[in-house]
Amino acid sequence: MTKLVIRNYWWLEVMRDVRRYIESCDMCQRIKNRMEVPAGKLKLSKVPEKLWTHLVIKLLVVVGKNAILVICDRLSKMTYFVATTEGTLTEGLARLFRNNV
């Protein structure tokens, strides 16, 4: 691109001005050849088998709670965080799930 400009025009710092123009030009950026290797074929993400998954993470004791129940909906990408205790039984986790989701 600079060779085409230099062929007909010249001024101080012509190279800098042409480089700035090309870097700011939307069309130039879209058409420009990329130097990196192509990323390859896109891979389809797996369809989640279960809509909801959960995980209990242990933390320091705060207001009588020492864990967080993390509930993730993999379909809609929503996540819920519920404060709980580490010793909560399955029945208690089910209640937390029902009341908070």
C-alpha positions in Angstrom: 0.0 0.0 0.0 2.8 2.4 0.9 4.5 1.8 -2.5 1.4 2.9 -4.3 1.3 6.2 -2.3 5.0 6.8 -2.6 4.9 6.3 -6.3 2.8 9.5 -6.7 3.1 11.5 -3.5 5.7 12.4 -0.9 5.7 14.3 2.4 7.5 14.0 5.7 6.6 10.8 7.6 4.5 9.4 4.7 5.1 5.9 6.0 3.8 6.7 9.4 0.7 8.4 8.1 -0.1 5.5 5.7 0.4 3.0 8.5 -2.0 4.9 10.8 -4.6 5.2 8.0 -4.4 1.4 7.3 -4.7 0.6 11.1 -7.7 2.8 11.5 -9.5 1.8 8.3 -12.2 -0.8 8.9 -12.2 -2.1 5.3 -8.4 -2.5 5.3 -8.5 -4.5 8.5 -11.2 -6.8 7.1 -9.3 -7.5 3.9 -5.8 -7.7 5.4 -4.1 -11.1 5.1 -3.6 -12.8 8.4 -0.2 -14.2 9.3 -1.3 -16.8 11.9 -2.2 -20.4 11.1 -6.0 -21.0 10.6 -7.7 -22.2 13.8 -9.1 -25.3 12.1 -12.7 -26.6 11.8 -15.2 -25.6 14.4 -16.4 -28.3 16.7 -20.0 -28.6 17.9 -20.4 -28.4 21.6 -22.0 -31.4 23.3 -25.7 -31.3 24.2 -25.8 -31.5 28.0 -27.2 -34.7 29.3 -28.5 -33.1 32.5 -29.9 -29.6 32.6 -28.8 -28.9 36.2 -25.5 -29.8 37.9 -24.5 -28.8 41.4 -21.3 -28.5 43.4 -20.5 -27.7 47.0 -17.4 -25.6 47.7 -16.0 -25.4 51.2 -15.2 -21.9 52.5 -14.3 -20.1 55.8 -17.2 -19.9 58.3 -19.2 -16.7 57.8 -22.5 -16.2 59.6 -22.7 -19.9 60.4 -22.3 -20.9 56.8 -19.0 -22.6 55.6 -19.8 -23.7 52.1 -21.5 -22.5 48.9 -23.8 -24.6 46.9 -23.2 -23.8 43.2 -26.1 -24.8 40.9 -25.5 -24.5 37.2 -28.0 -24.7 34.4 -25.9 -25.8 31.5 -28.6 -25.2 28.9 -29.4 -21.6 29.7 -26.0 -20.8 31.3 -27.5 -19.6 34.5 -25.7 -20.1 37.8 -27.1 -19.8 41.4 -25.0 -19.5 44.5 -26.5 -20.6 47.8 -24.8 -20.3 51.2 -25.0 -23.5 53.2 -23.0 -25.7 55.7 -20.7 -28.5 54.7 -22.6 -31.1 56.7 -25.9 -30.5 54.9 -27.6 -33.8 54.0 -29.1 -34.7 50.6 -32.6 -33.8 51.8 -31.4 -30.3 52.9 -29.6 -29.8 49.5 -32.9 -30.7 47.8 -34.7 -28.1 49.8 -32.1 -25.5 49.1 -32.4 -26.3 45.4 -36.2 -26.1 45.5 -36.3 -22.8 47.4 -33.6 -21.0 45.5 -34.0 -22.2 41.9 
